[in-house]
Structures are given as structure tokens and as C-alpha cells.
Amino acid sequence: MKRKIKNIVALFLYAYLSYSVLYAQDTNSAVKYNDEMMKIQTSVDDALGKFVGALDAFDNDLMKIEKENSLKAIKKANKDVSAMGKFDGTEYKKEMKVFLKMYKEITENDLTKIMNLIIEKGGDLTGSDWDAYDSYFESALMKYDDAFNRFNKFQYEFATKWGFTVGTFEEEYEY
């Protein structure tokens, strides 16, 4: 009899805790979770924007500094995303990690190739150098756009599921 009571109490406690966890995942908490993820993403986007600005300025020292700052921001963002709790599983964290992977890819590859080209040529680019510059930049933009669209689709579906809206995604993208 004691064993049955213990089992019933344990079952009741499990059901109560499960309900509490599910209840905690409401629209307001979904919005807060999304906002925290967007703060993380925005910090990386801002750092990358400064790196691109340094490339446009042809400032060798600034380019190197902003590249390192971008990589640091990406590393910090990965840690911050890892530290975020789960919300409705781990899909949001996985999608954000994919997005951050793109930032690292274009920073270490495409944008670094532009930086190296500028440094190597001393800022005096020929026509073929400009073609290479444009090619690297276009590659970075394509990677960014693909990752951005993928993440926006995920975020739109997340927001729809949890009963809130994000930007004008519905108007711009149809899936």
C-alpha cells in the first residue's frame, strides 16, 4: 500500500512539474526568448557591419581589428546561445547556431579574401582586382541571404506557433 501511495505521489508530482514547464512556455515567454536570440544575432550583425565598413575604408589596421572583433562576437554569440535554456525543444538554438556558422564562414573566408586583396595591393586595385573583390563580396552576400532566409522562415514559423508576429516576414516571403 505504501508503495502504491508513493507511486501515485510520484506520478502526481511528475504530472504537476510537466504541466508547470508547459505552462511556462506561453506567448510572452516565447516573445522574450525570441528577443534574447535577436539580441545575440544583432550583436554579431553589428560587428560584421563594422568589419565591412573597415573594408570599404581600405584601412588595413582597422580591417584587422574589426575582423578580430567579428570573430570574438561570433564566439561570444555561440556561447550565449549555448547558455540559453531550451524553449519548445532545441530547434531555435540549432537554427541560431546554423546562422552563426554562416557569419563565421563569410568572416573567415569571403571577407578575409577581400581584406587580404586590399592589403596585398595596398588599396590600389586593378580592374581584375575589383572583379575579384566583387566576386568575394557577392559570395558573402549569397551565403548571408540564404542563411537569413532560412532563419527568417524558421523564426516566422516559431512566432506563428506561439501566437506573435515578427516584422513583415509574411508579406515578403511565401512558403
Secondary structure, DSSP 8 states (H G I E B T S, - for coil): -HHHHHHHHHHHHHHHHHHHHHHH-SHHHHHHHHHHHHHHHHHHHHHHHHHHHHHHHT-HHHHHHHHHHHHHHHHHHHHHHHHS--SSSSHHHHHHHHHHHHHHHHHHTHHHHHHHHHHHHTT---HHHHHHHHHHHHHHHHHHHHHHHHHHHHHHHHHHHHT---TTHHHH---
